[in-house]
């Protein structure tokens, strides 16, 4: 269980996912299509289908190899989701004629480039909480607006049984006797997944410590700070000067996703990170020797602004909010509900 920013407030309770319509996700593109170019971009709504299902059927309909299709991210099957897909086709088809079981095309445009993984600004969520108490949810939402969201990774990051982080640690330590580790050595995608889970687990531990120590919305000497509008990084040399900027959600302490090219912190902030890495059993030398392209390292903001809009339902409420790419709806819903959201929401809830 992750700690809550709103731990002093009771949750709404309730349950999730009574139907696909209870969980709606609209992908927010990093940029809009230009309206011209060799790549056809289609905005697709789907229900009860995976992204790969729809890509496969559209590629067949457009006479394009599936591998040539582009998308920014995968979206869950058991939900209603909207996202852009791209295909290198010369002629514009009739969007009305492009539809299949559980999906339809909402818009068509063109762009110079293929849509690539990660080319999304974020996601807009609309989630129904059946049986939840709207008044309690409203109190938690107001507290989140004031205090900010702790930008934890959700349980979906760690695999169905939570074992991925342990496998990632074994790979970095050079321990490949375990069957899962041996399989990850052969499978580049699985290796990347497991090492990413290990990085995420340590980030969550770092963030939980910051929260417990009252440092979620504070600047610590030597912190690597991230500008929330541009993503730029800089070192905190004067906590008194940077503190008000943190409070205004201009910047945030940026926690480590450990790797051999990680932007280094300093002073007290560096001491906290060094202690965390040492406790994991992975060394800086391990990261250099075995991290490769999967563990170069980066920084993730600890705290994000989040505005949750609530609308009453006959048997609960609907929560609407936006998150940047890579942040988890389960974390927001956990703050509102104080219940087992990670077990109930799908892997695409980020």
C-alpha positions in Angstrom: 0.0 0.0 0.0 1.3 3.4 -0.9 1.1 6.2 1.6 -1.5 8.9 1.0 -1.1 12.7 0.9 -4.7 12.8 2.3 -4.1 10.2 5.0 -5.9 12.2 7.6 -9.2 12.2 5.6 -11.5 9.2 5.3 -12.0 7.8 1.8 -15.2 7.5 -0.1 -15.0 3.8 -0.5 -16.9 2.3 -3.4 -16.0 0.0 -6.3 -14.7 0.5 -9.8 -15.3 -1.0 -13.3 -18.9 -2.1 -13.2 -18.8 -1.7 -17.0 -16.3 -0.4 -19.6 -18.2 3.0 -19.7 -17.2 3.4 -16.0 -13.6 3.9 -17.1 -13.0 6.3 -19.9 -9.6 7.5 -21.1 -8.9 10.2 -23.7 -5.2 10.4 -24.8 -3.9 13.9 -25.1 -1.4 14.1 -28.0 1.9 15.9 -27.6 1.0 17.8 -30.8 -1.8 17.9 -33.2 -1.5 16.6 -36.8 -0.5 19.3 -39.3 -3.2 18.4 -41.8 -0.8 17.4 -44.5 2.0 14.8 -45.0 2.5 11.2 -45.9 1.1 9.7 -42.7 -2.7 9.3 -42.2 -3.7 10.0 -38.6 -6.9 8.5 -37.3 -8.5 9.3 -34.0 -10.1 6.1 -32.9 -12.6 5.3 -30.1 -12.7 1.7 -28.9 -14.6 -0.3 -26.3 -13.7 -3.9 -25.3 -10.8 -4.0 -27.7 -7.0 -3.6 -27.2 -5.0 -1.1 -29.1 -3.2 -3.9 -31.0 -6.6 -5.4 -32.0 -7.6 -2.1 -33.7 -4.2 -1.4 -35.2 -4.2 -4.9 -36.8 -7.7 -4.4 -38.3 -7.0 -0.9 -39.6 -3.7 -2.0 -41.1 -5.5 -4.8 -42.9 -8.2 -2.4 -44.1 -5.7 0.1 -45.4 -3.3 -2.5 -46.9 -0.5 -1.5 -44.6 1.9 -3.7 -42.7 1.0 -3.7 -39.1 4.6 -2.9 -38.1 4.3 0.4 -40.0 1.4 1.7 -37.8 2.2 4.2 -35.1 0.7 4.9 -31.7 1.7 6.9 -28.6 0.7 4.2 -26.1 -1.4 1.2 -25.3 -4.9 1.6 -24.0 -6.9 -0.8 -21.9 -9.3 -3.3 -23.3 -12.0 -3.1 -20.6 -12.6 0.6 -21.0 -13.8 3.2 -23.4 -10.7 4.9 -24.8 -9.8 7.4 -27.5 -6.4 7.8 -29.1 -4.6 8.8 -32.4 -3.1 6.0 -34.6 -1.0 6.7 -37.8 -0.5 4.8 -41.0 1.7 5.5 -44.1 -1.0 5.6 -46.8 -1.1 7.8 -49.9 -4.9 8.3 -50.3 -7.5 9.5 -47.8 -10.1 6.8 -47.1 -13.7 7.6 -46.1 -13.6 7.6 -42.3 -17.2 6.5 -42.3 -16.2 3.2 -43.9 -13.5 2.5 -41.3 -15.2 0.8 -38.4 -15.1 -2.6 -36.7 -16.4 -4.5 -33.8 -16.0 -2.3 -30.7 -14.2 0.6 -32.5 -14.9 3.5 -34.8 -12.9 6.4 -36.4 -13.8 9.8 -35.0 -11.5 12.0 -37.1 -8.9 11.8 -39.8 -5.9 14.1 -40.6 -2.4 14.0 -41.9 1.1 14.6 -40.6 4.7 14.6 -41.7 5.8 12.0 -39.2 4.7 8.6 -37.9 3.2 8.7 -34.4 5.8 7.3 -32.0 5.6 5.7 -28.5 5.6 8.3 -25.8 4.3 11.1 -28.1 1.5 12.0 -25.7 1.1 14.9 -23.4 -1.0 12.9 -21.0 -4.5 11.4 -20.5 -7.9 12.7 -19.5 -9.8 10.3 -17.2 -13.5 10.0 -16.3 -14.0 7.2 -13.8 -17.2 6.2 -12.1 -17.0 5.1 -8.4 -20.0 3.0 -7.6 -21.2 3.2 -4.0 -18.7 5.9 -3.1 -19.5 8.7 -0.8 -19.3 12.0 -2.8 -18.8 14.3 0.2 -15.8 12.3 1.4 -14.4 12.3 -2.1 -14.9 16.1 -2.4 -12.9 16.7 0.8 -10.0 14.5 -0.5 -10.1 16.3 -3.9 -9.9 19.7 -2.2 -6.9 18.5 -0.1 -5.2 17.2 -3.3 -5.7 20.5 -5.0 -4.0 22.3 -2.2 -1.2 19.8 -1.3 -0.5 18.2 -4.7 -0.4 14.6 -5.8 2.5 12.3 -4.8 3.5 11.0 -8.2 3.9 7.4 -7.3 4.0 4.6 -9.8 0.9 2.4 -9.5 0.9 -1.4 -9.0 0.4 -2.0 -12.7 4.1 -1.0 -13.2 5.3 -4.1 -11.3 3.5 -6.9 -13.1 0.6 -9.2 -12.1 2.6 -10.9 -9.3 4.8 -7.9 -8.4 7.9 -9.9 -9.3 9.3 -7.7 -12.1 11.3 -5.4 -9.9 13.1 -8.4 -8.2 13.9 -9.8 -11.7 15.3 -6.4 -12.7 17.5 -6.2 -9.6 18.8 -9.7 -10.4 19.7 -8.7 -13.9 21.6 -5.6 -12.8 23.5 -7.7 -10.2 24.4 -10.2 -12.8 22.4 -13.0 -11.1 20.8 -14.8 -14.0 20.3 -18.3 -12.6 16.6 -17.7 -11.9 14.3 -18.9 -14.8 12.6 -15.5 -15.1 16.0 -13.7 -15.2 17.2 -16.1 -17.9 14.2 -15.4 -20.0 14.7 -11.7 -19.6 18.3 -12.0 -20.8 16.9 -13.4 -24.1 13.9 -11.1 -24.4 14.9 -7.4 -24.7 11.3 -6.1 -24.1 11.1 -8.2 -20.9 14.5 -7.0 -19.7 13.5 -3.4 -20.2 10.2 -4.0 -18.4 11.9 -5.6 -15.4 14.7 -3.0 -15.0 12.1 -0.2 -15.3 10.1 -1.9 -12.5 13.2 -2.0 -10.3 13.8 1.7 -11.0 10.1 2.5 -10.2 10.2 0.6 -7.0 13.2 2.6 -5.7 11.5 5.8 -6.8 8.4 4.9 -4.8 10.6 4.2 -1.8 12.3 7.6 -2.2 9.0 9.4 -2.5 7.4 7.6 0.4 10.3 8.7 2.6 9.9 12.3 1.3 6.2 12.2 2.2 6.9 10.7 5.7 9.5 13.4 6.4 7.3 16.3 5.3 9.4 17.0 2.2 6.8 16.4 -0.6 6.3 20.1 -1.1 9.7 21.3 0.2 13.1 21.9 -1.5 16.1 20.2 0.0 19.6 21.4 -0.5 21.1 19.5 -3.4 17.8 18.3 -4.8 17.5 18.0 -8.6 14.5 20.2 -9.3 12.3 19.8 -12.4 10.4 22.7 -14.1 6.8 21.4 -14.5 6.1 23.4 -17.6 9.3 22.7 -19.6 10.8 19.7 -17.9 14.1 21.5 -17.4 16.4 20.3 -14.5 18.6 22.3 -12.2 20.2 21.8 -8.8 18.7 23.4 -5.7 21.3 25.6 -4.1 19.0 27.8 -2.0 16.0 26.0 -0.5 14.6 29.3 0.8 14.4 30.7 -2.8 13.1 27.5 -4.4 10.6 26.6 -1.7 7.9 29.2 -2.8 8.3 28.0 -6.4 7.6 24.4 -5.3 4.5 25.7 -3.4 3.2 27.3 -6.5 3.7 24.1 -8.6 6.3 25.8 -10.8 8.9 23.2 -9.9 9.1 20.0 -8.0 11.9 17.9 -6.5 12.7 15.2 -9.0 13.4 11.7 -7.7 15.8 9.2 -9.2 15.1 6.5 -11.7 18.6 5.2 -11.1 20.9 4.6 -14.0 24.5 5.2 -15.2 23.7 8.6 -16.8 21.4 9.9 -14.0 21.6 13.7 -13.3 23.4 13.7 -9.9 22.0 15.4 -6.8 24.2 16.8 -4.1 24.5 17.4 -0.3 21.7 16.1 1.9 19.6 15.1 -1.1 22.5 13.0 -2.5 22.9 11.3 0.9 19.3 10.1 0.9 19.6 8.7 -2.7 22.9 7.0 -2.0 21.5 5.3 1.0 18.5 4.1 -0.9 20.6 2.7 -3.8 22.9 0.9 -1.3 20.0 -0.7 0.5 18.8 -2.1 -2.8 21.9 -4.2 -3.3 22.7 -2.6 -6.7 25.8 -0.5 -7.0 26.8 2.3 -9.4 29.3 -0.1 -10.9 26.4 -2.6 -11.6 24.5 0.1 -13.4 27.5 1.0 -15.6 28.4 -2.6 -16.3 24.9 -4.1 -16.9 22.4 -1.2 -17.2 22.9 -0.6 -20.9 20.2 1.5 -22.7 17.5 0.2 -20.3 19.1 1.9 -17.2 20.6 5.2 -18.3 18.6 6.9 -15.6 16.3 9.9 -15.5 14.4 12.1 -13.1 10.6 12.1 -12.3 8.8 14.9 -10.4 7.7 14.0 -6.9 4.7 16.3 -6.8 2.1 17.3 -9.4 -0.9 19.6 -9.5 -4.2 17.8 -9.9 -7.7 19.1 -10.2 -10.4 16.5 -9.7 -13.9 17.4 -10.8 -16.7 15.3 -9.2 -20.2 14.8 -10.5 -22.8 12.9 -8.5 -24.3 9.6 -9.8 -27.4 7.8 -8.5 -25.1 5.2 -6.8 -21.9 7.1 -6.3 -19.9 9.7 -8.2 -17.8 10.3 -11.3 -14.3 11.7 -11.0 -12.7 13.6 -13.9 -9.1 14.7 -14.0 -6.0 15.0 -16.3 -2.5 13.5 -15.7 0.7 13.8 -17.6 2.0 10.8 -19.5 3.4 8.2 -17.1 1.3 9.2 -14.1 -1.3 6.9 -12.6 -5.1 7.2 -12.3 -4.9 4.6 -9.6 -2.9 6.9 -7.4 -5.5 9.7 -7.6 -8.4 7.2 -7.0 -6.6 5.7 -4.1 -6.5 9.2 -2.5 -10.2 9.6 -3.1 -11.3 6.1 -2.1 -8.7 4.8 0.3 -9.4 1.3 -1.0 -7.9 -1.4 -3.3 -7.9 0.5 -6.6 -4.7 -1.1 -7.9 -6.4 -4.5 -7.8 -9.5 -3.2 -9.6 -8.1 -1.0 -12.3 -6.6 -2.2 -15.5 -3.0 -2.0 -16.7 -3.8 0.9 -18.9 -4.8 3.2 -16.0 -1.9 5.6 -16.5 
